[in-house]
Amino acid sequence: MILGFKVGDRSGKTGKRLYEQIQDQECEKYCSDYWESYTKFLPKDKHVQSKAETYTIEGYNSCFRQYLARLHRKTKCYSKSKYMLELSLNLLVTFKLNKVIAI
């Protein structure tokens, strides 16, 4: 299940906004790659840095690009509106990937 997402770059600011969104969820660990900004906001005792632990989310990223044409770069469907991208991702995550309602 996807607990949350934020649209933005890979800066510490964007990551911190995501962490603030999901920090109340019970998690044994937070897995990330070796991008330095993650060490600035994730708790050290729960933070695991390993490419082996991030393959699941990379699979979800592939699904996002498959389902949403607006994530394909250089197409007519490419969205320049961050707000519309967030709405599209929210619908996809909630109803398709997390299967809140079967569609």
N, C-alpha and C positions, 0 to 999 in steps of 0.2 A: 504494500500500500504506500502511496506517495503521501507524506505528511504535510508537505508544503513546497512552495517554489517562489522565487522572485525573479523577475526579468531585469537583467542588468549585466554589467561586466563582471569580471572575476576579482574585483577589488574587495578589500576588507569591508568597505562600507556596504556593499551589496550582500556579502556573506553574513555580516552582522545582522542585517535586516531579516535574512532568512532564519538565522539562529534565534532571533527574538520571536519569530513566528512559531517555531517548533520547540522551544526550550521547555515548555510545560508538558510535553509528551514524555512518557517514560521510555528512555533509550539507554541501552547498556553501553553503546559506543557510537561515535560519529566517525565515519570513514571518509577520507579524502585522499586526493593525490598529493604530491609534494609542493603544491602552490603555497608560497610563503604566507599569503594573507590569511589563510585558515588558522594559523597558529596564533593570530592576534585576538580571536574571539572564542574559539572552541576551548572547553575545559581540557587541560593537559591530561588529566587522569582518564578521560573518556575518548580522547582523540587518537585515532589510528591512521597513520599515513601509509598507504599501500595501494599500488595499482591493482593488486589482486582482489582488493575489497571493493573496487569501484566499477566492476564490470556490469553489475545490474543496472546502475543508473545510466551507463553508456548505452545499454540496450533500450532503456526508456527514451533517451535522446534520439535514437534511431527511429523509434515509434512516433515520436513527436514530429519528426521531419516527414515521415510517411503519411501521417494523418492530416497534417496542416500544411497546405501549400504555401502559406504565408511565411513558413520557415525556410523555404527554398530560396536561396539568394538569386538575384538577377532574373526573376520571373515577374510576370505581370501581377501575380498574386501577392507579391512581397508587400508586407504592411509596414508603413512608416510610423504608424501610431502605436506607441508603447501600450496605451490603454486597451486598444482592440486586441493586441497580442496577448495581454494578460487575461482578457475575457475569453479568448479562444482557448488558451491553455487551461483555464479554470474549467471550462465546459468539458474539454477532453479528459482531464485528470479525474474530475468528479464523476462523470457519467460513463466514460468508456474504460479507462484504466483502473479506477477504483471500484467500478461496477456498482455504484450506488443505485442506479436504475439501469436495467438491461435495455439497450437500444439496438 
